[in-house]
């Protein structure tokens, strides 16, 4: 099941960050995958977007594969799949 327009809009709004680098990565992600995001993808994105900018940046650029706040969630296949898509160049 894909995300509805309201959920997608909320995620895109939450994706506006303080670090330009995060903004650019997230914008590219939504351009590529926004129309096909599932409800599970939306849950993962909500968790990621709740992180501090620097922790999010570490995950997005591959400096880290998980952060303390999301250690358990980082083990799930849906988390790994979304993070892989976010890291695509």
PDB file of N, CA, C and O in Angstrom, chain B, residues numbered from 101:
ATOM      1  N   UNK B 101       0.847  -1.180   0.000  1.00  0.00           N
ATOM      2  CA  UNK B 101       0.000   0.000   0.000  1.00  0.00           C
ATOM      3  C   UNK B 101       0.891   1.241   0.000  1.00  0.00           C
ATOM      4  O   UNK B 101       1.788   1.357   0.836  1.00  0.00           O
ATOM      5  N   UNK B 102       0.658   2.156  -0.915  1.00  0.00           N
ATOM      6  CA  UNK B 102       1.480   3.358  -1.002  1.00  0.00           C
ATOM      7  C   UNK B 102       0.924   4.464  -0.108  1.00  0.00           C
ATOM      8  O   UNK B 102      -0.241   4.453   0.291  1.00  0.00           O
ATOM      9  N   UNK B 103       1.791   5.402   0.184  1.00  0.00           N
ATOM     10  CA  UNK B 103       1.397   6.538   1.017  1.00  0.00           C
ATOM     11  C   UNK B 103       0.397   7.418   0.276  1.00  0.00           C
ATOM     12  O   UNK B 103       0.474   7.568  -0.944  1.00  0.00           O
ATOM     13  N   UNK B 104      -0.530   7.993   1.011  1.00  0.00           N
ATOM     14  CA  UNK B 104      -1.459   8.944   0.433  1.00  0.00           C
ATOM     15  C   UNK B 104      -0.790  10.297   0.263  1.00  0.00           C
ATOM     16  O   UNK B 104       0.309  10.527   0.767  1.00  0.00           O
ATOM     17  N   UNK B 105      -1.456  11.179  -0.445  1.00  0.00           N
ATOM     18  CA  UNK B 105      -0.909  12.507  -0.710  1.00  0.00           C
ATOM     19  C   UNK B 105      -0.646  13.292   0.572  1.00  0.00           C
ATOM     20  O   UNK B 105       0.363  13.990   0.674  1.00  0.00           O
ATOM     21  N   UNK B 106      -1.538  13.185   1.545  1.00  0.00           N
ATOM     22  CA  UNK B 106      -1.373  13.934   2.800  1.00  0.00           C
ATOM     23  C   UNK B 106      -0.147  13.457   3.568  1.00  0.00           C
ATOM     24  O   UNK B 106       0.613  14.270   4.093  1.00  0.00           O
ATOM     25  N   UNK B 107       0.049  12.141   3.635  1.00  0.00           N
ATOM     26  CA  UNK B 107       1.208  11.594   4.341  1.00  0.00           C
ATOM     27  C   UNK B 107       2.505  11.974   3.634  1.00  0.00           C
ATOM     28  O   UNK B 107       3.497  12.323   4.274  1.00  0.00           O
ATOM     29  N   UNK B 108       2.482  11.901   2.316  1.00  0.00           N
ATOM     30  CA  UNK B 108       3.667  12.260   1.537  1.00  0.00           C
ATOM     31  C   UNK B 108       3.998  13.738   1.714  1.00  0.00           C
ATOM     32  O   UNK B 108       5.165  14.101   1.863  1.00  0.00           O
ATOM     33  N   UNK B 109       2.988  14.578   1.697  1.00  0.00           N
ATOM     34  CA  UNK B 109       3.193  16.015   1.902  1.00  0.00           C
ATOM     35  C   UNK B 109       3.802  16.287   3.285  1.00  0.00           C
ATOM     36  O   UNK B 109       4.708  17.109   3.419  1.00  0.00           O
ATOM     37  N   UNK B 110       3.295  15.591   4.308  1.00  0.00           N
ATOM     38  CA  UNK B 110       3.817  15.774   5.664  1.00  0.00           C
ATOM     39  C   UNK B 110       5.285  15.366   5.739  1.00  0.00           C
ATOM     40  O   UNK B 110       6.095  16.063   6.350  1.00  0.00           O
ATOM     41  N   UNK B 111       5.627  14.240   5.120  1.00  0.00           N
ATOM     42  CA  UNK B 111       7.024  13.802   5.118  1.00  0.00           C
ATOM     43  C   UNK B 111       7.922  14.803   4.394  1.00  0.00           C
ATOM     44  O   UNK B 111       9.015  15.119   4.864  1.00  0.00           O
ATOM     45  N   UNK B 112       7.457  15.293   3.259  1.00  0.00           N
ATOM     46  CA  UNK B 112       8.256  16.281   2.517  1.00  0.00           C
ATOM     47  C   UNK B 112       8.439  17.551   3.337  1.00  0.00           C
ATOM     48  O   UNK B 112       9.508  18.161   3.304  1.00  0.00           O
ATOM     49  N   UNK B 113       7.418  17.949   4.065  1.00  0.00           N
ATOM     50  CA  UNK B 113       7.525  19.136   4.920  1.00  0.00           C
ATOM     51  C   UNK B 113       8.512  18.894   6.051  1.00  0.00           C
ATOM     52  O   UNK B 113       9.320  19.766   6.370  1.00  0.00           O
ATOM     53  N   UNK B 114       8.450  17.720   6.653  1.00  0.00           N
ATOM     54  CA  UNK B 114       9.368  17.380   7.735  1.00  0.00           C
ATOM     55  C   UNK B 114      10.805  17.238   7.236  1.00  0.00           C
ATOM     56  O   UNK B 114      11.752  17.346   8.015  1.00  0.00           O
ATOM     57  N   UNK B 115      10.961  16.998   5.941  1.00  0.00           N
ATOM     58  CA  UNK B 115      12.289  16.784   5.367  1.00  0.00           C
ATOM     59  C   UNK B 115      13.067  18.083   5.171  1.00  0.00           C
ATOM     60  O   UNK B 115      14.256  18.044   4.855  1.00  0.00           O
ATOM     61  N   UNK B 116      12.432  19.206   5.349  1.00  0.00           N
ATOM     62  CA  UNK B 116      13.163  20.482   5.234  1.00  0.00           C
ATOM     63  C   UNK B 116      14.012  20.635   6.484  1.00  0.00           C
ATOM     64  O   UNK B 116      13.501  20.789   7.594  1.00  0.00           O
ATOM     65  N   UNK B 117      15.314  20.589   6.277  1.00  0.00           N
ATOM     66  CA  UNK B 117      16.251  20.504   7.390  1.00  0.00           C
ATOM     67  C   UNK B 117      17.120  21.752   7.491  1.00  0.00           C
ATOM     68  O   UNK B 117      17.076  22.637   6.636  1.00  0.00           O
ATOM     69  N   UNK B 118      17.912  21.798   8.564  1.00  0.00           N
ATOM     70  CA  UNK B 118      18.833  22.905   8.778  1.00  0.00           C
ATOM     71  C   UNK B 118      20.105  22.781   7.958  1.00  0.00           C
ATOM     72  O   UNK B 118      20.747  23.788   7.661  1.00  0.00           O
ATOM     73  N   UNK B 119      20.475  21.572   7.589  1.00  0.00           N
ATOM     74  CA  UNK B 119      21.675  21.367   6.786  1.00  0.00           C
ATOM     75  C   UNK B 119      21.300  21.224   5.311  1.00  0.00           C
ATOM     76  O   UNK B 119      20.480  20.379   4.952  1.00  0.00           O
ATOM     77  N   UNK B 120      21.891  22.039   4.481  1.00  0.00           N
ATOM     78  CA  UNK B 120      21.605  22.011   3.051  1.00  0.00           C
ATOM     79  C   UNK B 120      21.858  20.632   2.457  1.00  0.00           C
ATOM     80  O   UNK B 120      21.104  20.179   1.596  1.00  0.00           O
ATOM     81  N   UNK B 121      22.911  19.963   2.908  1.00  0.00           N
ATOM     82  CA  UNK B 121      23.245  18.642   2.379  1.00  0.00           C
ATOM     83  C   UNK B 121      22.104  17.663   2.605  1.00  0.00           C
ATOM     84  O   UNK B 121      21.751  16.898   1.708  1.00  0.00           O
ATOM     85  N   UNK B 122      21.524  17.685   3.808  1.00  0.00           N
ATOM     86  CA  UNK B 122      20.377  16.823   4.093  1.00  0.00           C
ATOM     87  C   UNK B 122      19.215  17.165   3.173  1.00  0.00           C
ATOM     88  O   UNK B 122      18.567  16.274   2.624  1.00  0.00           O
ATOM     89  N   UNK B 123      18.954  18.443   3.007  1.00  0.00           N
ATOM     90  CA  UNK B 123      17.860  18.881   2.130  1.00  0.00           C
ATOM     91  C   UNK B 123      18.036  18.340   0.718  1.00  0.00           C
ATOM     92  O   UNK B 123      17.082  17.844   0.118  1.00  0.00           O
ATOM     93  N   UNK B 124      19.238  18.431   0.190  1.00  0.00           N
ATOM     94  CA  UNK B 124      19.492  17.990  -1.180  1.00  0.00           C
ATOM     95  C   UNK B 124      19.307  16.485  -1.328  1.00  0.00           C
ATOM     96  O   UNK B 124      18.715  16.029  -2.306  1.00  0.00           O
ATOM     97  N   UNK B 125      19.803  15.717  -0.375  1.00  0.00           N
ATOM     98  CA  UNK B 125      19.666  14.264  -0.430  1.00  0.00           C
ATOM     99  C   UNK B 125      18.201  13.867  -0.323  1.00  0.00           C
ATOM    100  O   UNK B 125      17.725  13.022  -1.081  1.00  0.00           O
ATOM    101  N   UNK B 126      17.494  14.470   0.609  1.00  0.00           N
ATOM    102  CA  UNK B 126      16.082  14.138   0.802  1.00  0.00           C
ATOM    103  C   UNK B 126      15.234  14.563  -0.390  1.00  0.00           C
ATOM    104  O   UNK B 126      14.313  13.844  -0.778  1.00  0.00           O
ATOM    105  N   UNK B 127      15.528  15.708  -0.970  1.00  0.00           N
ATOM    106  CA  UNK B 127      14.796  16.172  -2.146  1.00  0.00           C
ATOM    107  C   UNK B 127      14.980  15.200  -3.308  1.00  0.00           C
ATOM    108  O   UNK B 127      14.016  14.843  -3.985  1.00  0.00           O
ATOM    109  N   UNK B 128      16.215  14.776  -3.535  1.00  0.00           N
ATOM    110  CA  UNK B 128      16.497  13.817  -4.603  1.00  0.00           C
ATOM    111  C   UNK B 128      15.742  12.502  -4.357  1.00  0.00           C
ATOM    112  O   UNK B 128      15.190  11.913  -5.287  1.00  0.00           O
ATOM    113  N   UNK B 129      15.724  12.053  -3.109  1.00  0.00           N
ATOM    114  CA  UNK B 129      15.014  10.831  -2.738  1.00  0.00           C
ATOM    115  C   UNK B 129      13.521  10.936  -3.067  1.00  0.00           C
ATOM    116  O   UNK B 129      12.949  10.026  -3.667  1.00  0.00           O
ATOM    117  N   UNK B 130      12.897  12.044  -2.672  1.00  0.00           N
ATOM    118  CA  UNK B 130      11.467  12.200  -2.916  1.00  0.00           C
ATOM    119  C   UNK B 130      11.157  12.326  -4.410  1.00  0.00           C
ATOM    120  O   UNK B 130      10.111  11.863  -4.864  1.00  0.00           O
ATOM    121  N   UNK B 131      12.048  12.943  -5.168  1.00  0.00           N
ATOM    122  CA  UNK B 131      11.840  13.034  -6.614  1.00  0.00           C
ATOM    123  C   UNK B 131      11.859  11.651  -7.260  1.00  0.00           C
ATOM    124  O   UNK B 131      11.079  11.373  -8.170  1.00  0.00           O
ATOM    125  N   UNK B 132      12.749  10.794  -6.785  1.00  0.00           N
ATOM    126  CA  UNK B 132      12.884   9.459  -7.362  1.00  0.00           C
ATOM    127  C   UNK B 132      11.812   8.491  -6.866  1.00  0.00           C
ATOM    128  O   UNK B 132      11.248   7.731  -7.653  1.00  0.00           O
ATOM    129  N   UNK B 133      11.536   8.518  -5.577  1.00  0.00           N
ATOM    130  CA  UNK B 133      10.739   7.456  -4.961  1.00  0.00           C
ATOM    131  C   UNK B 133       9.433   7.914  -4.320  1.00  0.00           C
ATOM    132  O   UNK B 133       8.672   7.077  -3.835  1.00  0.00           O
ATOM    133  N   UNK B 134       9.154   9.197  -4.303  1.00  0.00           N
ATOM    134  CA  UNK B 134       7.986   9.706  -3.597  1.00  0.00           C
ATOM    135  C   UNK B 134       6.684   9.035  -3.976  1.00  0.00           C
ATOM    136  O   UNK B 134       5.879   8.722  -3.099  1.00  0.00           O
ATOM    137  N   UNK B 135       6.456   8.807  -5.253  1.00  0.00           N
ATOM    138  CA  UNK B 135       5.193   8.247  -5.719  1.00  0.00           C
ATOM    139  C   UNK B 135       5.031   6.773  -5.377  1.00  0.00           C
ATOM    140  O   UNK B 135       3.916   6.252  -5.416  1.00  0.00           O
ATOM    141  N   UNK B 136       6.115   6.095  -5.045  1.00  0.00           N
ATOM    142  CA  UNK B 136       6.030   4.658  -4.793  1.00  0.00           C
ATOM    143  C   UNK B 136       6.327   4.263  -3.355  1.00  0.00           C
ATOM    144  O   UNK B 136       6.506   3.079  -3.068  1.00  0.00           O
ATOM    145  N   UNK B 137       6.382   5.227  -2.447  1.00  0.00           N
ATOM    146  CA  UNK B 137       6.690   4.913  -1.046  1.00  0.00           C
ATOM    147  C   UNK B 137       5.536   4.176  -0.380  1.00  0.00           C
ATOM    148  O   UNK B 137       4.370   4.541  -0.535  1.00  0.00           O
ATOM    149  N   UNK B 138       5.884   3.142   0.358  1.00  0.00           N
ATOM    150  CA  UNK B 138       4.874   2.362   1.077  1.00  0.00           C
ATOM    151  C   UNK B 138       4.652   2.962   2.468  1.00  0.00           C
ATOM    152  O   UNK B 138       5.374   3.859   2.904  1.00  0.00           O
ATOM    153  N   UNK B 139       3.642   2.443   3.138  1.00  0.00           N
ATOM    154  CA  UNK B 139       3.360   2.878   4.504  1.00  0.00           C
ATOM    155  C   UNK B 139       4.559   2.553   5.408  1.00  0.00           C
ATOM    156  O   UNK B 139       4.915   3.355   6.271  1.00  0.00           O
ATOM    157  N   UNK B 140       5.178   1.388   5.215  1.00  0.00           N
ATOM    158  CA  UNK B 140       6.363   1.026   6.002  1.00  0.00           C
ATOM    159  C   UNK B 140       7.514   1.993   5.736  1.00  0.00           C
ATOM    160  O   UNK B 140       8.228   2.386   6.658  1.00  0.00           O
ATOM    161  N   UNK B 141       7.690   2.374   4.472  1.00  0.00           N
ATOM    162  CA  UNK B 141       8.714   3.363   4.134  1.00  0.00           C
ATOM    163  C   UNK B 141       8.441   4.673   4.865  1.00  0.00           C
ATOM    164  O   UNK B 141       9.365   5.313   5.368  1.00  0.00           O
ATOM    165  N   UNK B 142       7.192   5.063   4.921  1.00  0.00           N
ATOM    166  CA  UNK B 142       6.804   6.289   5.615  1.00  0.00           C
ATOM    167  C   UNK B 142       7.146   6.232   7.094  1.00  0.00           C
ATOM    168  O   UNK B 142       7.577   7.231   7.669  1.00  0.00           O
ATOM    169  N   UNK B 143       6.957   5.076   7.714  1.00  0.00           N
ATOM    170  CA  UNK B 143       7.299   4.917   9.131  1.00  0.00           C
ATOM    171  C   UNK B 143       8.802   5.067   9.343  1.00  0.00           C
ATOM    172  O   UNK B 143       9.243   5.715  10.292  1.00  0.00           O
ATOM    173  N   UNK B 144       9.583   4.463   8.455  1.00  0.00           N
ATOM    174  CA  UNK B 144      11.040   4.572   8.552  1.00  0.00           C
ATOM    175  C   UNK B 144      11.464   6.026   8.367  1.00  0.00           C
ATOM    176  O   UNK B 144      12.287   6.532   9.130  1.00  0.00           O
ATOM    177  N   UNK B 145      10.916   6.692   7.376  1.00  0.00           N
ATOM    178  CA  UNK B 145      11.259   8.094   7.128  1.00  0.00           C
ATOM    179  C   UNK B 145      10.885   8.976   8.309  1.00  0.00           C
ATOM    180  O   UNK B 145      11.631   9.891   8.659  1.00  0.00           O
ATOM    181  N   UNK B 146       9.750   8.714   8.921  1.00  0.00           N
ATOM    182  CA  UNK B 146       9.342   9.482  10.102  1.00  0.00           C
ATOM    183  C   UNK B 146      10.371   9.336  11.209  1.00  0.00           C
ATOM    184  O   UNK B 146      10.718  10.317  11.867  1.00  0.00           O
ATOM    185  N   UNK B 147      10.859   8.126  11.421  1.00  0.00           N
ATOM    186  CA  UNK B 147      11.888   7.886  12.435  1.00  0.00           C
ATOM    187  C   UNK B 147      13.185   8.602  12.077  1.00  0.00           C
ATOM    188  O   UNK B 147      13.821   9.210  12.938  1.00  0.00           O
ATOM    189  N   UNK B 148      13.575   8.531  10.818  1.00  0.00           N
ATOM    190  CA  UNK B 148      14.812   9.193  10.392  1.00  0.00           C
ATOM    191  C   UNK B 148      14.706  10.709  10.519  1.00  0.00           C
ATOM    192  O   UNK B 148      15.648  11.367  10.959  1.00  0.00           O
ATOM    193  N   UNK B 149      13.565  11.256  10.136  1.00  0.00           N
ATOM    194  CA  UNK B 149      13.402  12.706  10.164  1.00  0.00           C
ATOM    195  C   UNK B 149      13.277  13.256  11.579  1.00  0.00           C
ATOM    196  O   UNK B 149      13.370  14.466  11.781  1.00  0.00           O
ATOM    197  N   UNK B 150      13.070  12.389  12.554  1.00  0.00           N
ATOM    198  CA  UNK B 150      13.022  12.811  13.956  1.00  0.00           C
ATOM    199  C   UNK B 150      14.428  12.972  14.546  1.00  0.00           C
ATOM    200  O   UNK B 150      14.583  13.500  15.647  1.00  0.00           O
ATOM    201  N   UNK B 151      15.448  12.519  13.812  1.00  0.00           N
ATOM    202  CA  UNK B 151      16.831  12.618  14.287  1.00  0.00           C
ATOM    203  C   UNK B 151      17.349  14.049  14.196  1.00  0.00           C
ATOM    204  O   UNK B 151      16.826  14.876  13.449  1.00  0.00           O
ATOM    205  N   UNK B 152      18.374  14.311  14.967  1.00  0.00           N
ATOM    206  CA  UNK B 152      19.099  15.575  14.847  1.00  0.00           C
ATOM    207  C   UNK B 152      19.769  15.611  13.477  1.00  0.00           C
ATOM    208  O   UNK B 152      20.070  14.564  12.903  1.00  0.00           O
ATOM    209  N   UNK B 153      20.002  16.799  12.958  1.00  0.00           N
ATOM    210  CA  UNK B 153      20.568  16.950  11.611  1.00  0.00           C
ATOM    211  C   UNK B 153      21.888  16.209  11.438  1.00  0.00           C
ATOM    212  O   UNK B 153      22.089  15.547  10.421  1.00  0.00           O
ATOM    213  N   UNK B 154      22.781  16.307  12.402  1.00  0.00           N
ATOM    214  CA  UNK B 154      24.086  15.660  12.253  1.00  0.00           C
ATOM    215  C   UNK B 154      23.984  14.139  12.271  1.00  0.00           C
ATOM    216  O   UNK B 154      24.702  13.468  11.530  1.00  0.00           O
ATOM    217  N   UNK B 155      23.104  13.585  13.105  1.00  0.00           N
ATOM    218  CA  UNK B 155      22.902  12.137  13.112  1.00  0.00           C
ATOM    219  C   UNK B 155      22.306  11.685  11.780  1.00  0.00           C
ATOM    220  O   UNK B 155      22.714  10.665  11.226  1.00  0.00           O
ATOM    221  N   UNK B 156      21.349  12.440  11.277  1.00  0.00           N
ATOM    222  CA  UNK B 156      20.750  12.110   9.986  1.00  0.00           C
ATOM    223  C   UNK B 156      21.801  12.160   8.889  1.00  0.00           C
ATOM    224  O   UNK B 156      21.852  11.271   8.039  1.00  0.00           O
ATOM    225  N   UNK B 157      22.631  13.177   8.899  1.00  0.00           N
ATOM    226  CA  UNK B 157      23.690  13.302   7.891  1.00  0.00           C
ATOM    227  C   UNK B 157      24.626  12.098   7.942  1.00  0.00           C
ATOM    228  O   UNK B 157      24.997  11.557   6.901  1.00  0.00           O
ATOM    229  N   UNK B 158      25.008  11.680   9.140  1.00  0.00           N
ATOM    230  CA  UNK B 158      25.890  10.515   9.273  1.00  0.00           C
ATOM    231  C   UNK B 158      25.285   9.284   8.610  1.00  0.00           C
ATOM    232  O   UNK B 158      25.997   8.515   7.963  1.00  0.00           O
ATOM    233  N   UNK B 159      23.999   9.095   8.763  1.00  0.00           N
ATOM    234  CA  UNK B 159      23.326   7.960   8.138  1.00  0.00           C
ATOM    235  C   UNK B 159      23.228   8.132   6.625  1.00  0.00           C
ATOM    236  O   UNK B 159      23.475   7.190   5.873  1.00  0.00           O
ATOM    237  N   UNK B 160      22.873   9.318   6.186  1.00  0.00           N
ATOM    238  CA  UNK B 160      22.653   9.552   4.760  1.00  0.00           C
ATOM    239  C   UNK B 160      23.916   9.405   3.931  1.00  0.00           C
ATOM    240  O   UNK B 160      23.867   8.909   2.805  1.00  0.00           O
ATOM    241  N   UNK B 161      25.040   9.831   4.474  1.00  0.00           N
ATOM    242  CA  UNK B 161      26.282   9.744   3.698  1.00  0.00           C
ATOM    243  C   UNK B 161      27.054   8.454   3.972  1.00  0.00           C
ATOM    244  O   UNK B 161      28.117   8.232   3.392  1.00  0.00           O
ATOM    245  N   UNK B 162      26.528   7.611   4.849  1.00  0.00           N
ATOM    246  CA  UNK B 162      27.159   6.324   5.110  1.00  0.00           C
ATOM    247  C   UNK B 162      28.274   6.353   6.121  1.00  0.00           C
ATOM    248  O   UNK B 162      29.012   5.378   6.262  1.00  0.00           O
ATOM    249  N   UNK B 163      28.408   7.453   6.827  1.00  0.00           N
ATOM    250  CA  UNK B 163      29.422   7.530   7.871  1.00  0.00           C
ATOM    251  C   UNK B 163      29.101   6.536   8.991  1.00  0.00           C
ATOM    252  O   UNK B 163      29.999   5.998   9.639  1.00  0.00           O
ATOM    253  N   UNK B 164      27.800   6.305   9.202  1.00  0.00           N
ATOM    254  CA  UNK B 164      27.322   5.334  10.185  1.00  0.00           C
ATOM    255  C   UNK B 164      26.186   4.540   9.556  1.00  0.00           C
ATOM    256  O   UNK B 164      25.497   5.019   8.654  1.00  0.00           O
ATOM    257  N   UNK B 165      26.001   3.312  10.050  1.00  0.00           N
ATOM    258  CA  UNK B 165      24.873   2.505   9.589  1.00  0.00           C
ATOM    259  C   UNK B 165      23.714   2.553  10.561  1.00  0.00           C
ATOM    260  O   UNK B 165      22.614   2.104  10.239  1.00  0.00           O
ATOM    261  N   UNK B 166      23.948   3.094  11.750  1.00  0.00           N
ATOM    262  CA  UNK B 166      22.880   3.254  12.726  1.00  0.00           C
ATOM    263  C   UNK B 166      23.320   4.283  13.749  1.00  0.00           C
ATOM    264  O   UNK B 166      24.508   4.578  13.880  1.00  0.00           O
ATOM    265  N   UNK B 167      22.363   4.820  14.462  1.00  0.00           N
ATOM    266  CA  UNK B 167      22.635   5.734  15.575  1.00  0.00           C
ATOM    267  C   UNK B 167      21.931   5.171  16.798  1.00  0.00           C
ATOM    268  O   UNK B 167      20.998   4.377  16.679  1.00  0.00           O
ATOM    269  N   UNK B 168      22.377   5.579  17.955  1.00  0.00           N
ATOM    270  CA  UNK B 168      21.855   5.019  19.200  1.00  0.00           C
ATOM    271  C   UNK B 168      20.331   5.085  19.282  1.00  0.00           C
ATOM    272  O   UNK B 168      19.695   4.151  19.771  1.00  0.00           O
ATOM    273  N   UNK B 169      19.751   6.167  18.813  1.00  0.00           N
ATOM    274  CA  UNK B 169      18.302   6.352  18.903  1.00  0.00           C
ATOM    275  C   UNK B 169      17.530   5.335  18.054  1.00  0.00           C
ATOM    276  O   UNK B 169      16.355   5.076  18.313  1.00  0.00           O
ATOM    277  N   UNK B 170      18.186   4.761  17.048  1.00  0.00           N
ATOM    278  CA  UNK B 170      17.492   3.841  16.141  1.00  0.00           C
ATOM    279  C   UNK B 170      18.201   2.499  15.999  1.00  0.00           C
ATOM    280  O   UNK B 170      18.068   1.843  14.966  1.00  0.00           O
ATOM    281  N   UNK B 171      18.951   2.079  17.016  1.00  0.00           N
ATOM    282  CA  UNK B 171      19.703   0.820  16.923  1.00  0.00           C
ATOM    283  C   UNK B 171      18.812  -0.368  16.569  1.00  0.00           C
ATOM    284  O   UNK B 171      19.138  -1.146  15.672  1.00  0.00           O
ATOM    285  N   UNK B 172      17.700  -0.507  17.265  1.00  0.00           N
ATOM    286  CA  UNK B 172      16.819  -1.652  17.022  1.00  0.00           C
ATOM    287  C   UNK B 172      16.168  -1.559  15.647  1.00  0.00           C
ATOM    288  O   UNK B 172      16.101  -2.553  14.924  1.00  0.00           O
ATOM    289  N   UNK B 173      15.687  -0.372  15.281  1.00  0.00           N
ATOM    290  CA  UNK B 173      15.016  -0.187  14.005  1.00  0.00           C
ATOM    291  C   UNK B 173      15.956  -0.414  12.828  1.00  0.00           C
ATOM    292  O   UNK B 173      15.529  -0.868  11.766  1.00  0.00           O
ATOM    293  N   UNK B 174      17.240  -0.098  13.014  1.00  0.00           N
ATOM    294  CA  UNK B 174      18.226  -0.209  11.938  1.00  0.00           C
ATOM    295  C   UNK B 174      18.436  -1.651  11.491  1.00  0.00           C
ATOM    296  O   UNK B 174      19.025  -1.888  10.436  1.00  0.00           O
ATOM    297  N   UNK B 175      17.966  -2.610  12.268  1.00  0.00           N
ATOM    298  CA  UNK B 175      18.121  -4.024  11.912  1.00  0.00           C
ATOM    299  C   UNK B 175      17.030  -4.510  10.957  1.00  0.00           C
ATOM    300  O   UNK B 175      17.165  -5.578  10.360  1.00  0.00           O
ATOM    301  N   UNK B 176      15.968  -3.748  10.809  1.00  0.00           N
ATOM    302  CA  UNK B 176      14.853  -4.196   9.970  1.00  0.00           C
ATOM    303  C   UNK B 176      15.184  -4.034   8.486  1.00  0.00           C
ATOM    304  O   UNK B 176      15.947  -3.154   8.089  1.00  0.00           O
ATOM    305  N   UNK B 177      14.590  -4.903   7.693  1.00  0.00           N
ATOM    306  CA  UNK B 177      14.810  -4.850   6.237  1.00  0.00           C
ATOM    307  C   UNK B 177      14.252  -3.573   5.632  1.00  0.00           C
ATOM    308  O   UNK B 177      14.843  -3.018   4.706  1.00  0.00           O
ATOM    309  N   UNK B 178      13.115  -3.097   6.144  1.00  0.00           N
ATOM    310  CA  UNK B 178      12.530  -1.879   5.573  1.00  0.00           C
ATOM    311  C   UNK B 178      13.420  -0.671   5.852  1.00  0.00           C
ATOM    312  O   UNK B 178      13.561   0.200   4.993  1.00  0.00           O
ATOM    313  N   UNK B 179      14.021  -0.605   7.035  1.00  0.00           N
ATOM    314  CA  UNK B 179      14.940   0.480   7.369  1.00  0.00           C
ATOM    315  C   UNK B 179      16.146   0.440   6.431  1.00  0.00           C
ATOM    316  O   UNK B 179      16.545   1.462   5.873  1.00  0.00           O
ATOM    317  N   UNK B 180      16.714  -0.741   6.267  1.00  0.00           N
ATOM    318  CA  UNK B 180      17.894  -0.887   5.405  1.00  0.00           C
ATOM    319  C   UNK B 180      17.577  -0.515   3.959  1.00  0.00           C
ATOM    320  O   UNK B 180      18.400   0.099   3.280  1.00  0.00           O
ATOM    321  N   UNK B 181      16.389  -0.885   3.488  1.00  0.00           N
ATOM    322  CA  UNK B 181      16.004  -0.588   2.107  1.00  0.00           C
ATOM    323  C   UNK B 181      15.845   0.915   1.885  1.00  0.00           C
ATOM    324  O   UNK B 181      16.308   1.450   0.879  1.00  0.00           O
ATOM    325  N   UNK B 182      15.188   1.592   2.826  1.00  0.00           N
ATOM    326  CA  UNK B 182      15.013   3.044   2.692  1.00  0.00           C
ATOM    327  C   UNK B 182      16.360   3.743   2.764  1.00  0.00           C
ATOM    328  O   UNK B 182      16.631   4.654   1.983  1.00  0.00           O
ATOM    329  N   UNK B 183      17.204   3.323   3.695  1.00  0.00           N
ATOM    330  CA  UNK B 183      18.523   3.948   3.833  1.00  0.00           C
ATOM    331  C   UNK B 183      19.360   3.734   2.573  1.00  0.00           C
ATOM    332  O   UNK B 183      20.086   4.634   2.151  1.00  0.00           O
ATOM    333  N   UNK B 184      19.265   2.570   1.981  1.00  0.00           N
ATOM    334  CA  UNK B 184      19.996   2.306   0.732  1.00  0.00           C
ATOM    335  C   UNK B 184      19.521   3.249  -0.375  1.00  0.00           C
ATOM    336  O   UNK B 184      20.335   3.790  -1.123  1.00  0.00           O
ATOM    337  N   UNK B 185      18.207   3.445  -0.479  1.00  0.00           N
ATOM    338  CA  UNK B 185      17.680   4.358  -1.496  1.00  0.00           C
ATOM    339  C   UNK B 185      18.110   5.795  -1.218  1.00  0.00           C
ATOM    340  O   UNK B 185      18.411   6.546  -2.146  1.00  0.00           O
ATOM    341  N   UNK B 186      18.139   6.171   0.039  1.00  0.00           N
ATOM    342  CA  UNK B 186      18.571   7.532   0.392  1.00  0.00           C
ATOM    343  C   UNK B 186      20.031   7.760   0.029  1.00  0.00           C
ATOM    344  O   UNK B 186      20.423   8.880  -0.299  1.00  0.00           O
ATOM    345  N   UNK B 187      20.823   6.725   0.085  1.00  0.00           N
ATOM    346  CA  UNK B 187      22.268   6.846  -0.185  1.00  0.00           C
ATOM    347  C   UNK B 187      22.625   6.780  -1.664  1.00  0.00           C
ATOM    348  O   UNK B 187      23.771   7.043  -2.029  1.00  0.00           O
ATOM    349  N   UNK B 188      21.677   6.439  -2.511  1.00  0.00           N
ATOM    350  CA  UNK B 188      21.963   6.361  -3.948  1.00  0.00           C
ATOM    351  C   UNK B 188      22.334   7.723  -4.490  1.00  0.00           C
ATOM    352  O   UNK B 188      21.756   8.743  -4.115  1.00  0.00           O
ATOM    353  N   UNK B 189      23.307   7.719  -5.376  1.00  0.00           N
ATOM    354  CA  UNK B 189      23.770   8.989  -5.954  1.00  0.00           C
ATOM    355  C   UNK B 189      23.107   9.230  -7.270  1.00  0.00           C
ATOM    356  O   UNK B 189      23.365  10.246  -7.915  1.00  0.00           O
TER     357      UNK B 189
END
